[in-house]
């Protein structure tokens, strides 16, 4: 359960980093990489919360 909340926090931070990269016109591949990583973190966190 704790692991899921840590992943949720990490996913939110990573999505915030992707938004920051997008706004500061960083390379598209870096922005996309952070976005995908953040979504994976959040997806795994929801999966862990639902399975208990």
N, C-alpha and C positions, 0 to 999 in steps of 0.2 A: 504494500500500500504506500509506504514512504517512497519507494522507488518510482511509483507512478506520479506522485506529486513533484518529485525532483525532475522527472522527465517533462512534466507539464511546464514547470518553471523554465527549464532549459529550452524547450520549444518556443515559449513566448519570447525569451531573450533572443533566440536565433531569428525568429520572425521580425522582431524589432530591428535586429542588425540588417536583415534583408531590406527592410523599408529604408533604413538609413543609407545603405549602399545605393538603393534606387534613387533616392533624393540627391545624393552627392555625385551621381553620374559615374559610378564605378563600372568596371567591365560587366557586360550582361551575364557572362558565365559565372562570375562571383556572386552576383545577385541571385541568379537562378539556383546556384548551389546552396546558398544559405536558405533560400525559400524551401527547397526540397528537403533539406536536412531538418528545418523547423517543423514542416508538416509531418515528416516521419516521426520525430520526437513526440509530437502531439497525438498522432495516430496510435503509436505504441502505448502512450500513457492512457488514452481512453480505453484501449484494448485491455490493459492491465487492470484498470479500475472496474471494467465490466466483468472480467473473469474472476476477480476477487483475489 
